[in-house]
């Protein structure tokens, strides 16, 4: 079977009408339902992704997740399965457009923007009540059906996660588009992610609709990450002076860096936007009561989790291009120390880049050299973890028969001083399976590195990565 299905072709019982779209994950077709007289949107995983277990799991998880979240503002899933080696999902077909297509023509009127946000908020609050975090709220995932009432539906739960999982921004498809609306905590492997991450993204989407512009400027991932972490929330009235002034306060609260300062739910954000539209005062956010958190990791599991985390960095396949993005915040405020601080930051920046590359560059046939590079850059608890887990890690790497190479890194600090710095990064590597001869594949992994100046040189003393889901 060819890579693109033709009109009239039957796939898994569905008769193809036409191709609706193509993306990094695969294709979406308009097809006739195999059981009922209706159209469906038939989503197929691409041949290139079919052998990637992570991508397959994410694809299947989307169907299972949405099936649990039946709601009038969420695109419904009818069925899923596998046919001729390709995973597929049959979902509700929405005859219409999406918010991203509409906003390309300029700002959306405030009345329509608030209605769209309100409907989307209902879908998100319903998902959150069911224990699911969307993690990729953006204009392209908000669909607008044709018709006098124009239904609003939330789509693409492909990277959704349970709220009790510790997750970072690991999607490898439309990374740039997602980064436009990603919350600061998604770039820090050590920060908890909860429903307020979706509040942030919904606020960024509202800003885009009201102004016609993305929340933050940036031509690459590093600039966008730095903006989300450090720049103040944008002011919509400066981009669109015709807006009611109350929207400035709504966006400022929705895009607060600290999740505790945001609205307590997406519904609260939508209510505040409605108040801004009518000129009523913006209510203070309700106090946030954290939901049940994941239980603490037993000590006996920590060694296994560290091995799993390292394997997530050195072995797991799937993704796009090799980069390391680290974010800087200058904590020094004394003018006379500026030059010395700059020199220290540059030295630790260079070390962080070098150590990040060292962690992601190895040949499974020469792991002694790899271990030496880790030993040269690690100290303290991290060195002890490497020593304790090396035997298991080495065995897994030899068994995989995979080699890795890292490219040049762009590095920025999150925080620190002349002796200690904490660095958040998106580590990506290109991996080659020499035995199978398969095409090189990549994987982005968010990490937080703690580096310290010890015995006259910089060394890494702590490595945090998202905990593998149970």
SVG drawing of the C-alpha trace seen along z (x, -y; Angstrom):
<svg xmlns="http://www.w3.org/2000/svg" viewBox="-27 -52 69 59">
<polyline fill="none" stroke="black" stroke-width="0.4" points="0.0,0.0 1.3,-3.5 2.1,-6.1 -1.1,-8.2 -4.5,-6.6 -6.5,-7.3 -10.1,-8.3 -12.3,-5.2 -9.7,-3.1 -10.9,-1.1 -8.7,-1.0 -9.8,1.0 -13.3,0.9 -13.4,-2.9 -13.8,-4.1 -11.5,-7.1 -13.0,-10.3 -10.0,-12.6 -6.9,-13.7 -7.6,-16.3 -4.0,-17.0 -0.5,-15.7 1.7,-16.2 4.8,-14.8 2.8,-11.9 0.9,-10.9 -2.1,-11.7 -5.8,-12.5 -8.4,-11.5 -12.1,-12.2 -13.7,-8.8 -17.1,-7.1 -17.8,-5.3 -17.9,-1.6 -21.0,-1.2 -23.1,-4.4 -24.1,-6.8 -21.6,-9.6 -18.2,-10.9 -15.3,-10.4 -11.8,-11.8 -9.5,-8.9 -6.1,-9.5 -3.2,-7.2 0.2,-6.9 2.9,-7.3 5.0,-4.4 8.1,-6.3 6.8,-6.4 5.3,-2.9 8.3,-1.3 8.8,-3.8 7.3,-2.4 7.1,-5.8 5.2,-7.3 2.9,-4.3 2.1,-4.5 1.3,-8.2 -0.9,-7.6 -2.9,-5.0 -3.0,-7.0 -4.8,-9.8 -7.7,-7.5 -7.9,-6.0 -7.7,-9.4 -10.4,-11.1 -12.7,-8.0 -12.7,-8.7 -13.5,-12.4 -16.8,-12.4 -17.8,-16.1 -19.6,-18.3 -16.5,-20.5 -14.0,-17.6 -13.7,-15.9 -15.1,-12.4 -13.3,-9.2 -15.3,-6.5 -12.8,-3.6 -9.1,-2.7 -7.1,0.2 -4.2,1.4 -4.4,2.4 -1.6,3.6 0.9,2.5 -0.5,-1.1 -2.3,-2.4 -5.4,-4.3 -8.0,-6.4 -11.5,-7.1 -12.8,-10.3 -15.6,-12.8 -15.3,-14.8 -15.6,-18.6 -16.6,-20.4 -15.1,-23.8 -11.7,-25.4 -9.5,-26.1 -8.6,-29.2 -5.1,-29.2 -6.4,-29.6 -8.8,-32.4 -6.2,-34.4 -3.9,-34.4 -6.2,-37.1 -5.8,-39.3 -7.2,-39.7 -10.5,-37.9 -13.2,-40.3 -13.2,-40.2 -16.8,-38.9 -16.0,-35.9 -12.6,-35.4 -14.3,-35.3 -16.9,-32.8 -14.2,-30.5 -12.2,-30.7 -15.3,-30.0 -16.2,-26.9 -12.5,-25.6 -12.3,-26.2 -15.3,-23.9 -13.5,-21.2 -10.3,-21.7 -11.9,-21.9 -13.8,-18.7 -10.5,-17.0 -8.8,-18.3 -11.7,-17.0 -11.0,-13.6 -7.4,-13.8 -6.0,-14.6 -3.8,-17.5 -3.8,-18.5 -0.3,-20.1 -0.6,-21.4 -3.4,-24.0 -3.0,-26.3 -5.1,-27.9 -4.5,-25.0 -6.0,-22.5 -9.3,-24.5 -11.7,-23.6 -14.6,-25.8 -17.5,-23.9 -19.5,-25.4 -23.1,-26.4 -25.0,-29.3 -23.9,-28.4 -20.3,-27.5 -19.5,-24.7 -16.1,-25.0 -14.2,-21.7 -10.8,-20.9 -8.6,-18.4 -5.3,-16.6 -4.8,-14.9 -1.8,-13.1 0.6,-14.3 -1.9,-14.5 -0.7,-13.1 -2.3,-12.1 -2.1,-15.0 -0.2,-12.9 2.7,-12.2 5.8,-14.4 6.2,-15.5 8.1,-18.0 7.8,-19.3 8.9,-16.2 6.8,-16.3 9.1,-16.1 6.7,-16.9 5.4,-20.5 7.8,-21.7 8.1,-25.3 4.3,-25.8 3.9,-24.3 6.6,-26.5 4.7,-29.6 2.2,-28.7 4.2,-26.5 4.2,-27.4 7.6,-28.1 7.3,-25.0 7.3,-22.8 10.9,-23.7 12.1,-22.6 12.3,-18.8 12.2,-19.5 9.1,-21.6 5.6,-20.1 3.2,-20.4 -0.6,-20.6 -3.8,-22.0 -2.5,-25.6 -0.1,-24.7 -3.2,-24.5 -4.4,-27.8 -1.2,-29.5 -1.5,-28.1 -5.2,-29.1 -4.2,-32.6 -1.5,-32.7 -4.1,-31.5 -6.5,-34.3 -3.7,-36.9 -3.1,-35.6 -6.8,-35.8 -7.2,-39.4 -4.0,-40.8 -3.2,-38.6 0.3,-38.1 2.0,-35.3 2.4,-36.1 6.2,-36.4 8.5,-37.2 11.2,-34.7 12.7,-33.2 14.0,-30.0 13.4,-27.7 16.1,-29.3 14.5,-32.8 11.0,-31.5 12.1,-29.5 13.9,-32.5 10.9,-34.7 8.5,-32.4 10.9,-32.1 12.0,-35.7 10.0,-38.3 7.0,-40.0 3.5,-39.0 2.6,-40.9 0.1,-43.7 -2.7,-43.1 -3.9,-46.7 -0.4,-47.8 -0.9,-45.6 -4.6,-46.3 -5.6,-49.6 -9.2,-49.0 -9.5,-46.3 -11.2,-46.9 -8.5,-47.7 -9.6,-44.9 -8.0,-42.3 -4.5,-43.5 -5.2,-42.2 -6.6,-38.9 -3.5,-38.2 -1.1,-39.3 -2.7,-36.8 -3.1,-33.9 0.6,-34.2 2.1,-34.7 5.4,-32.9 4.4,-31.4 1.5,-28.9 0.2,-30.0 -0.5,-33.5 -2.6,-32.2 -6.3,-31.6 -7.3,-28.5 -9.0,-27.0 -9.7,-27.6 -13.2,-28.5 -12.0,-31.3 -9.9,-32.6 -12.9,-32.6 -15.1,-34.3 -12.5,-37.0 -12.3,-37.5 -16.1,-37.9 -15.9,-40.5 -13.2,-42.4 -15.4,-42.4 -18.4,-43.9 -16.2,-46.3 -16.9,-44.6 -14.0,-44.2 -11.7,-41.2 -12.3,-38.9 -9.3,-37.8 -8.3,-34.2 -9.7,-31.5 -7.3,-29.8 -5.8,-26.7 -6.1,-23.5 -3.6,-20.9 -5.0,-17.6 -3.6,-14.3 0.1,-14.0 2.0,-11.0 3.4,-9.1 7.1,-9.7 9.5,-7.4 10.6,-4.6 14.4,-4.6 14.7,-1.1 13.3,-2.4 15.6,-5.4 18.5,-3.5 16.2,-1.9 14.6,-5.3 18.0,-6.9 19.0,-4.1 15.7,-4.6 16.2,-8.4 19.7,-8.0 18.4,-5.5 15.8,-8.1 18.7,-10.4 21.1,-7.9 18.9,-5.3 15.2,-6.2 14.5,-6.8 12.2,-9.3 12.2,-13.0 13.8,-15.7 17.2,-17.5 20.0,-17.5 20.1,-20.6 20.7,-21.5 18.8,-24.6 19.7,-26.0 18.3,-29.1 20.1,-31.9 19.0,-34.3 21.6,-36.8 21.1,-36.9 23.9,-39.4 22.7,-43.0 25.9,-44.7 27.5,-46.8 31.1,-46.4 30.8,-42.6 29.4,-42.5 32.6,-41.7 33.6,-38.9 30.1,-37.5 30.0,-37.6 33.2,-35.6 31.9,-33.0 28.7,-32.7 30.5,-32.2 32.7,-29.5 29.8,-27.6 27.8,-28.0 30.6,-26.5 31.0,-23.6 27.2,-22.9 27.2,-22.7 30.3,-20.4 28.9,-18.1 25.5,-18.0 27.2,-16.9 29.3,-14.4 26.2,-12.7 24.7,-12.3 27.8,-11.3 28.9,-7.7 29.7,-4.5 28.3,-1.3 31.5,0.4 33.7,-2.0 31.8,-2.7 34.9,-3.0 35.6,-6.3 32.0,-7.3 32.3,-6.5 35.5,-8.5 33.8,-11.6 31.1,-11.3 33.6,-10.9 35.5,-13.9 32.4,-16.1 30.5,-14.7 31.0,-15.1 29.2,-14.5 25.9,-12.7 25.8,-12.5 29.2,-10.8 28.0,-8.4 24.9,-7.6 26.9,-7.0 29.3,-4.6 26.4,-2.7 24.3,-2.3 27.0,-2.0 27.0,1.8 23.2,1.8 23.5,-1.2 26.4,0.3 24.6,3.6 21.5,1.9 23.6,-0.3 25.6,2.7 22.4,4.7 20.8,1.8 23.8,1.6 23.0,-2.1 25.6,-4.9 24.8,-8.6 26.2,-12.0 25.3,-15.4 25.4,-18.7 26.4,-22.1 24.5,-23.5 22.9,-26.9 23.2,-27.5 21.5,-30.0 21.4,-30.0 18.2,-29.7 19.8,-31.0 23.1,-30.9 26.2,-32.8 30.0,-32.4 30.1,-29.1 26.8,-27.3 24.3,-27.4 21.0,-25.6 20.4,-25.0 17.3,-23.8 17.7,-22.3 16.0,-20.4 18.6,-17.7 18.2,-16.2 20.5,-13.6 20.7,-11.7 21.0,-8.0 22.2,-5.4 21.4,-1.7 24.4,-0.2 23.0,3.3 19.7,2.7 20.8,-0.1 17.6,-2.0 17.5,-5.8 18.9,-7.9 16.2,-9.0 16.2,-11.6 14.6,-12.3 14.2,-15.5 14.5,-15.1 14.0,-18.0 16.7,-18.1 17.8,-20.3 21.6,-20.3 23.1,-21.7 26.7,-22.7 29.2,-23.8 32.7,-25.2 34.7,-22.6 38.5,-22.2 39.2,-24.9 36.8,-23.7 33.1,-23.3 31.4,-20.0 27.9,-18.6 26.6,-17.5 22.9,-16.9 20.8,-15.7 17.0,-15.8 14.9,-14.3 11.1,-13.6 10.3,-10.5 9.3,-7.7 5.5,-7.0 4.5,-3.9"/>
</svg>
